[in-house]
């Protein structure tokens, strides 16, 4: 049993926030004391109902001032995009903040926001921590963990492979540009391309952990594959000849050589439906370290006896952060990265 109970607030109730609610309701480590929502149709509803479980006696509200005034140890902050001013307000109110909203490591791209967060932590004697699955775990903690058994590292490659129609929300089709003309797609900014500063945080964390300095982070040309026939999905179809798969590559250079390479590969069909016939396999995170000796680590869901395999992406995203809450609350104030926290001790996971 835990040494103490942590009073938590769930800030927003999307897919990741709902995982948080379900865990807080079941775990003896946490006491959920407040839930903030954005949608008017969720106001007044029981948080358990919103998260798909039995009522838990906590009503959702959109009253920010009321939630900020609550007595709580930590806020689990899960909007897609962070509002730095809001997070700083929470920190100054005396609440620690653990988030999945994109800030994981104080890299140069987030220097100004990092200074604001550190100042708020100092004012409130509180801590801030960002976690998730990628960035925030698969792209930094796992490579550094794997590096511990290496004698020499030449390059680190991380492959994020996502079968979109099987393992991602259907809205990824539109906002990631699937179904677009290939020429138009390549001529416009892409969602993954715009996310490079966020993913680069993981590269800087790896470099910090290895004691080296990144000279530059660069992006290679984007590769795409098009549909050889219409690819149906529940809201329609990806038309023949349009973008049906995409691969992005980002490289961190150290001493003029590539040290860390991230590959983001999102597909909507198997090789028989793609031109060229890409075959990247199933959804997974795969870390390959070349050096002494070459070593590989794969993170993926578990295939069940009936052949199905559910990708637990939202659970991974939420719990990579939630399980750090006790250590964040119990530690000294400031921006606490994975490197600062050390080995997180997940509590309350083994239950009667």
DRENVEX-983678 format. One line per field, with one value per residue (C-alpha): residue number from 1; residue in three letters; x, y, z. Coordinates in steps of 0.25 Angstrom, whole numbers, plus 5000, padded with zeros to 4 digits. Layout:
N
num c(NUM, ...)
residuo c(Ala, ...)
xx c(X, ...)
yy c(Y, ...)
zz c(Z, ...)
//
This chain:
352
num c(1, 2, 3, 4, 5, 6, 7, 8, 9, 10, 11, 12, 13, 14, 15, 16, 17, 18, 19, 20, 21, 22, 23, 24, 25, 26, 27, 28, 29, 30, 31, 32, 33, 34, 35, 36, 37, 38, 39, 40, 41, 42, 43, 44, 45, 46, 47, 48, 49, 50, 51, 52, 53, 54, 55, 56, 57, 58, 59, 60, 61, 62, 63, 64, 65, 66, 67, 68, 69, 70, 71, 72, 73, 74, 75, 76, 77, 78, 79, 80, 81, 82, 83, 84, 85, 86, 87, 88, 89, 90, 91, 92, 93, 94, 95, 96, 97, 98, 99, 100, 101, 102, 103, 104, 105, 106, 107, 108, 109, 110, 111, 112, 113, 114, 115, 116, 117, 118, 119, 120, 121, 122, 123, 124, 125, 126, 127, 128, 129, 130, 131, 132, 133, 134, 135, 136, 137, 138, 139, 140, 141, 142, 143, 144, 145, 146, 147, 148, 149, 150, 151, 152, 153, 154, 155, 156, 157, 158, 159, 160, 161, 162, 163, 164, 165, 166, 167, 168, 169, 170, 171, 172, 173, 174, 175, 176, 177, 178, 179, 180, 181, 182, 183, 184, 185, 186, 187, 188, 189, 190, 191, 192, 193, 194, 195, 196, 197, 198, 199, 200, 201, 202, 203, 204, 205, 206, 207, 208, 209, 210, 211, 212, 213, 214, 215, 216, 217, 218, 219, 220, 221, 222, 223, 224, 225, 226, 227, 228, 229, 230, 231, 232, 233, 234, 235, 236, 237, 238, 239, 240, 241, 242, 243, 244, 245, 246, 247, 248, 249, 250, 251, 252, 253, 254, 255, 256, 257, 258, 259, 260, 261, 262, 263, 264, 265, 266, 267, 268, 269, 270, 271, 272, 273, 274, 275, 276, 277, 278, 279, 280, 281, 282, 283, 284, 285, 286, 287, 288, 289, 290, 291, 292, 293, 294, 295, 296, 297, 298, 299, 300, 301, 302, 303, 304, 305, 306, 307, 308, 309, 310, 311, 312, 313, 314, 315, 316, 317, 318, 319, 320, 321, 322, 323, 324, 325, 326, 327, 328, 329, 330, 331, 332, 333, 334, 335, 336, 337, 338, 339, 340, 341, 342, 343, 344, 345, 346, 347, 348, 349, 350, 351, 352)
residuo c(Unk, Unk, Unk, Unk, Unk, Unk, Unk, Unk, Unk, Unk, Unk, Unk, Unk, Unk, Unk, Unk, Unk, Unk, Unk, Unk, Unk, Unk, Unk, Unk, Unk, Unk, Unk, Unk, Unk, Unk, Unk, Unk, Unk, Unk, Unk, Unk, Unk, Unk, Unk, Unk, Unk, Unk, Unk, Unk, Unk, Unk, Unk, Unk, Unk, Unk, Unk, Unk, Unk, Unk, Unk, Unk, Unk, Unk, Unk, Unk, Unk, Unk, Unk, Unk, Unk, Unk, Unk, Unk, Unk, Unk, Unk, Unk, Unk, Unk, Unk, Unk, Unk, Unk, Unk, Unk, Unk, Unk, Unk, Unk, Unk, Unk, Unk, Unk, Unk, Unk, Unk, Unk, Unk, Unk, Unk, Unk, Unk, Unk, Unk, Unk, Unk, Unk, Unk, Unk, Unk, Unk, Unk, Unk, Unk, Unk, Unk, Unk, Unk, Unk, Unk, Unk, Unk, Unk, Unk, Unk, Unk, Unk, Unk, Unk, Unk, Unk, Unk, Unk, Unk, Unk, Unk, Unk, Unk, Unk, Unk, Unk, Unk, Unk, Unk, Unk, Unk, Unk, Unk, Unk, Unk, Unk, Unk, Unk, Unk, Unk, Unk, Unk, Unk, Unk, Unk, Unk, Unk, Unk, Unk, Unk, Unk, Unk, Unk, Unk, Unk, Unk, Unk, Unk, Unk, Unk, Unk, Unk, Unk, Unk, Unk, Unk, Unk, Unk, Unk, Unk, Unk, Unk, Unk, Unk, Unk, Unk, Unk, Unk, Unk, Unk, Unk, Unk, Unk, Unk, Unk, Unk, Unk, Unk, Unk, Unk, Unk, Unk, Unk, Unk, Unk, Unk, Unk, Unk, Unk, Unk, Unk, Unk, Unk, Unk, Unk, Unk, Unk, Unk, Unk, Unk, Unk, Unk, Unk, Unk, Unk, Unk, Unk, Unk, Unk, Unk, Unk, Unk, Unk, Unk, Unk, Unk, Unk, Unk, Unk, Unk, Unk, Unk, Unk, Unk, Unk, Unk, Unk, Unk, Unk, Unk, Unk, Unk, Unk, Unk, Unk, Unk, Unk, Unk, Unk, Unk, Unk, Unk, Unk, Unk, Unk, Unk, Unk, Unk, Unk, Unk, Unk, Unk, Unk, Unk, Unk, Unk, Unk, Unk, Unk, Unk, Unk, Unk, Unk, Unk, Unk, Unk, Unk, Unk, Unk, Unk, Unk, Unk, Unk, Unk, Unk, Unk, Unk, Unk, Unk, Unk, Unk, Unk, Unk, Unk, Unk, Unk, Unk, Unk, Unk, Unk, Unk, Unk, Unk, Unk, Unk, Unk, Unk, Unk, Unk, Unk, Unk, Unk, Unk, Unk, Unk, Unk, Unk, Unk, Unk, Unk, Unk, Unk, Unk, Unk, Unk, Unk, Unk, Unk, Unk, Unk, Unk, Unk, Unk, Unk, Unk, Unk, Unk, Unk, Unk, Unk, Unk, Unk)
xx c(5000, 5005, 5011, 5002, 4990, 4992, 4980, 4980, 4972, 4969, 4970, 4963, 4956, 4960, 4965, 4978, 4970, 4960, 4971, 4975, 4961, 4960, 4973, 4971, 4958, 4964, 4977, 4979, 4990, 4981, 4969, 4962, 4957, 4954, 4952, 4952, 4945, 4944, 4932, 4919, 4912, 4921, 4919, 4912, 4914, 4921, 4935, 4934, 4922, 4931, 4942, 4933, 4933, 4923, 4920, 4931, 4925, 4933, 4925, 4932, 4933, 4938, 4940, 4955, 4956, 4948, 4958, 4970, 4965, 4964, 4973, 4982, 4996, 4996, 4989, 4990, 4989, 4985, 4981, 4987, 4994, 4999, 4996, 5008, 5001, 4991, 5001, 5009, 4997, 4995, 5009, 5008, 4995, 5004, 5000, 5010, 5008, 5010, 5006, 5006, 5004, 5017, 5028, 5037, 5051, 5056, 5062, 5066, 5053, 5046, 5056, 5046, 5035, 5045, 5049, 5034, 5031, 5044, 5040, 5026, 5032, 5040, 5029, 5019, 5030, 5025, 5030, 5027, 5029, 5025, 5023, 5016, 5020, 5027, 5033, 5034, 5037, 5040, 5049, 5057, 5056, 5056, 5069, 5076, 5072, 5077, 5089, 5093, 5097, 5105, 5120, 5120, 5110, 5111, 5097, 5083, 5071, 5057, 5045, 5031, 5022, 5007, 4996, 4987, 4974, 4976, 4983, 4980, 4967, 4960, 4962, 4977, 4973, 4969, 4979, 4991, 4988, 4984, 4976, 4983, 4989, 5004, 5009, 5001, 5004, 5019, 5018, 5011, 5015, 5012, 5007, 5018, 5028, 5023, 5024, 5040, 5043, 5035, 5041, 5055, 5054, 5056, 5068, 5074, 5070, 5078, 5090, 5089, 5089, 5101, 5109, 5110, 5105, 5096, 5101, 5088, 5075, 5072, 5060, 5061, 5052, 5038, 5035, 5021, 5014, 5001, 4988, 4988, 4973, 4963, 4965, 4952, 4951, 4938, 4937, 4939, 4952, 4966, 4965, 4973, 4986, 4986, 4995, 4993, 5006, 5017, 5031, 5038, 5053, 5060, 5075, 5083, 5097, 5108, 5123, 5118, 5113, 5098, 5097, 5081, 5072, 5056, 5048, 5033, 5025, 5010, 5003, 4988, 4989, 4999, 5009, 4999, 4991, 5003, 5012, 5023, 5020, 5024, 5024, 5027, 5020, 5011, 5010, 5022, 5034, 5047, 5060, 5073, 5086, 5099, 5112, 5118, 5110, 5098, 5085, 5070, 5058, 5044, 5031, 5018, 5004, 5002, 4995, 4984, 4980, 4970, 4980, 4976, 4986, 4981, 4991, 4991, 4996, 4986, 4989, 5004, 5003, 4995, 5002, 5016, 5013, 5003, 5013, 5023, 5013, 5017, 5032, 5029, 5021, 5031, 5043, 5049, 5043, 5046, 5045, 5048, 5052, 5053, 5068, 5065, 5055, 5064, 5057, 5042, 5036, 5022, 5012, 4999, 5000, 4999, 4985, 4977)
yy c(5000, 5014, 5023, 5034, 5038, 5049, 5059, 5061, 5069, 5064, 5076, 5073, 5059, 5055, 5041, 5043, 5050, 5039, 5029, 5038, 5038, 5023, 5021, 5031, 5025, 5011, 5014, 5015, 5025, 5036, 5044, 5051, 5064, 5072, 5071, 5082, 5081, 5090, 5084, 5090, 5076, 5070, 5081, 5075, 5061, 5051, 5049, 5034, 5034, 5043, 5033, 5021, 5015, 5016, 5029, 5033, 5045, 5056, 5066, 5072, 5087, 5098, 5108, 5110, 5119, 5109, 5098, 5106, 5109, 5094, 5088, 5078, 5072, 5071, 5075, 5064, 5074, 5067, 5077, 5075, 5088, 5095, 5109, 5113, 5124, 5114, 5104, 5115, 5120, 5106, 5105, 5118, 5113, 5103, 5091, 5082, 5080, 5067, 5068, 5061, 5074, 5074, 5080, 5069, 5075, 5090, 5089, 5102, 5103, 5105, 5113, 5125, 5116, 5108, 5121, 5125, 5111, 5111, 5124, 5119, 5107, 5116, 5125, 5113, 5104, 5094, 5084, 5083, 5070, 5066, 5051, 5043, 5032, 5039, 5049, 5047, 5032, 5023, 5034, 5037, 5028, 5015, 5019, 5024, 5011, 5002, 5010, 5006, 4992, 4997, 4998, 5008, 5016, 5020, 5023, 5022, 5020, 5021, 5016, 5020, 5012, 5014, 5007, 5018, 5011, 5001, 5008, 5023, 5032, 5033, 5049, 5046, 5043, 5058, 5065, 5057, 5059, 5045, 5046, 5058, 5060, 5056, 5069, 5077, 5069, 5071, 5086, 5089, 5088, 5075, 5072, 5063, 5073, 5084, 5075, 5074, 5084, 5075, 5062, 5069, 5070, 5055, 5056, 5067, 5058, 5046, 5055, 5061, 5047, 5043, 5055, 5060, 5073, 5074, 5083, 5083, 5076, 5074, 5069, 5060, 5060, 5054, 5041, 5037, 5025, 5026, 5017, 5007, 5007, 5013, 5010, 5009, 5014, 5016, 5031, 5029, 5025, 5030, 5031, 5024, 5031, 5040, 5040, 5027, 5026, 5036, 5035, 5046, 5046, 5055, 5055, 5060, 5063, 5062, 5066, 5066, 5052, 5047, 5042, 5041, 5038, 5038, 5032, 5034, 5025, 5026, 5016, 5013, 5000, 4988, 4988, 4982, 4995, 5005, 5010, 5008, 4995, 4999, 4988, 4994, 4984, 4986, 4998, 4999, 5007, 5001, 5005, 5001, 5005, 5002, 5001, 4990, 4982, 4985, 4984, 4986, 4988, 4988, 4993, 4989, 4983, 4968, 4960, 4952, 4937, 4942, 4949, 4963, 4973, 4986, 4998, 5003, 5017, 5026, 5017, 5018, 5033, 5035, 5026, 5030, 5043, 5039, 5028, 5040, 5048, 5043, 5045, 5059, 5063, 5058, 5064, 5078, 5089, 5093, 5087, 5072, 5064, 5049, 5051, 5059, 5049, 5037, 5023, 5026, 5016, 5013, 5012, 5005, 4997, 4984, 4983, 4972)
zz c(5000, 4997, 5008, 5005, 4996, 4986, 4983, 4968, 4958, 4944, 4934, 4921, 4918, 4904, 4901, 4910, 4921, 4922, 4924, 4936, 4942, 4941, 4948, 4959, 4962, 4963, 4970, 4985, 4982, 4977, 4981, 4969, 4975, 4962, 4947, 4938, 4924, 4912, 4905, 4911, 4909, 4919, 4930, 4942, 4938, 4947, 4943, 4943, 4933, 4924, 4925, 4922, 4937, 4948, 4955, 4965, 4971, 4964, 4955, 4944, 4943, 4933, 4944, 4944, 4956, 4964, 4960, 4962, 4976, 4980, 4990, 4982, 4981, 4966, 4953, 4942, 4930, 4917, 4906, 4893, 4893, 4906, 4910, 4918, 4925, 4931, 4935, 4942, 4949, 4954, 4959, 4966, 4973, 4980, 4971, 4964, 4949, 4942, 4927, 4914, 4906, 4899, 4908, 4913, 4913, 4913, 4899, 4892, 4885, 4898, 4905, 4908, 4912, 4921, 4928, 4931, 4936, 4945, 4951, 4954, 4961, 4969, 4973, 4977, 4982, 4972, 4962, 4947, 4939, 4925, 4920, 4910, 4900, 4889, 4892, 4906, 4908, 4895, 4889, 4901, 4914, 4906, 4897, 4910, 4917, 4906, 4905, 4919, 4914, 4903, 4902, 4891, 4883, 4869, 4865, 4871, 4862, 4867, 4858, 4861, 4852, 4853, 4845, 4845, 4842, 4852, 4864, 4863, 4864, 4850, 4851, 4848, 4833, 4831, 4840, 4835, 4821, 4816, 4804, 4798, 4785, 4786, 4780, 4789, 4801, 4799, 4796, 4809, 4824, 4830, 4844, 4848, 4841, 4850, 4862, 4860, 4872, 4881, 4877, 4877, 4892, 4893, 4885, 4894, 4906, 4900, 4897, 4912, 4917, 4909, 4912, 4898, 4891, 4879, 4868, 4860, 4857, 4843, 4835, 4823, 4811, 4814, 4807, 4803, 4797, 4790, 4789, 4778, 4780, 4789, 4803, 4811, 4825, 4834, 4830, 4815, 4807, 4803, 4788, 4779, 4775, 4788, 4800, 4808, 4815, 4820, 4826, 4833, 4837, 4847, 4850, 4862, 4858, 4868, 4864, 4850, 4850, 4851, 4865, 4867, 4856, 4858, 4847, 4848, 4839, 4838, 4828, 4825, 4818, 4815, 4804, 4794, 4795, 4794, 4783, 4786, 4793, 4807, 4818, 4831, 4839, 4851, 4860, 4870, 4875, 4871, 4876, 4869, 4875, 4866, 4873, 4883, 4882, 4872, 4881, 4878, 4887, 4882, 4890, 4885, 4889, 4892, 4881, 4888, 4885, 4875, 4867, 4870, 4876, 4882, 4882, 4896, 4892, 4900, 4913, 4910, 4908, 4921, 4930, 4926, 4933, 4943, 4950, 4952, 4960, 4974, 4971, 4965, 4977, 4987, 4980, 4981, 4973, 4958, 4944, 4947, 4935, 4934, 4936, 4949, 4954, 4952, 4953, 4956, 4966, 4960, 4972, 4974, 4961, 4968, 4975, 4982)
//
